[in-house]
Amino acid sequence: MATILESEMLNYFTQLDDAEKTSVVKMLKAFIKGKKENSNVTIEVYNNELLAAEHEFKNGDYISHDELLNEIKSW
């Protein structure tokens, strides 16, 4: 038996056109793939990645939001 959330998702999904449905399915596949790829990350590895990112930030190795927007415009 479908849950309320699953019923709601199906209701919205059936209202989409084919292109929108394809987009949603691709997004869901990406979520599932990401879950599988990230399931092997240990807490230690995750914490080390966070520490490395904090170190980069403290050393000024980042770009501002405005800089990112300008970079995106050049794509």
N, C-alpha and C positions, 0 to 999 in steps of 0.2 A: 504494500500500500504506500502510495506517495505521501510524503510529508507536505505540510502547508507550503513550505518554501519551494519544494520541487514543483508543486502544482502552480505556484505563482510564476516560477521560472518558465514552465511550459506555456502558460498563458501568454506571457510577454513574448516568448520565442516565436509562437505561432502568429503573432501580429507583425513580424518582420518580413521584409521582402527577401528574395534569395541572396542578394548581395550582402545584406545585413546579417542574415543567418550564417553565411560563409565566414564573415568577419568574426562573429561571436564564437563559432566553432574553432577558428584559428586561435583566438584569444584563450579559450579554454584549454586547447592543446598545449599552448605555451605555458599556462599555469601548471598543468600536470607535469610537463617536462621539467619545469623549474623545480617543482617539489621533489621529483626523482633525483635530479642532479644535486640538489642541496641537502638531500637526506643523509649524505655521508659526511657532512661537515660536523666536526666535533666542536664542543664548546671551546676547547683550547684553541683550535684553528680560528674559530669565529672571533674570539677575544684578541688573538694576535692580529687579525685583520683590522679590528677596531683600533688597536693601539698604533698600528702602522698608519692608519688614516688620520688619527689624532696628531701623530708626529708630523705628517705632511702638512696638515693644517697649521700647526704651530710654527712651522718653518716657512709659511707663506706660499706653499705649493697648492694653490687653488685659484679659481677664477670666480668673480662675482656673478650674480644673477644677470646683471646687465651685459657683462662680457659674454656670458653664455648665450644670451638672446642674440647678440650681434654675431657670434660665431654661427649660430643656427641659420641666421639669414643668409650667410655666405654658402650654405650647402646647396 
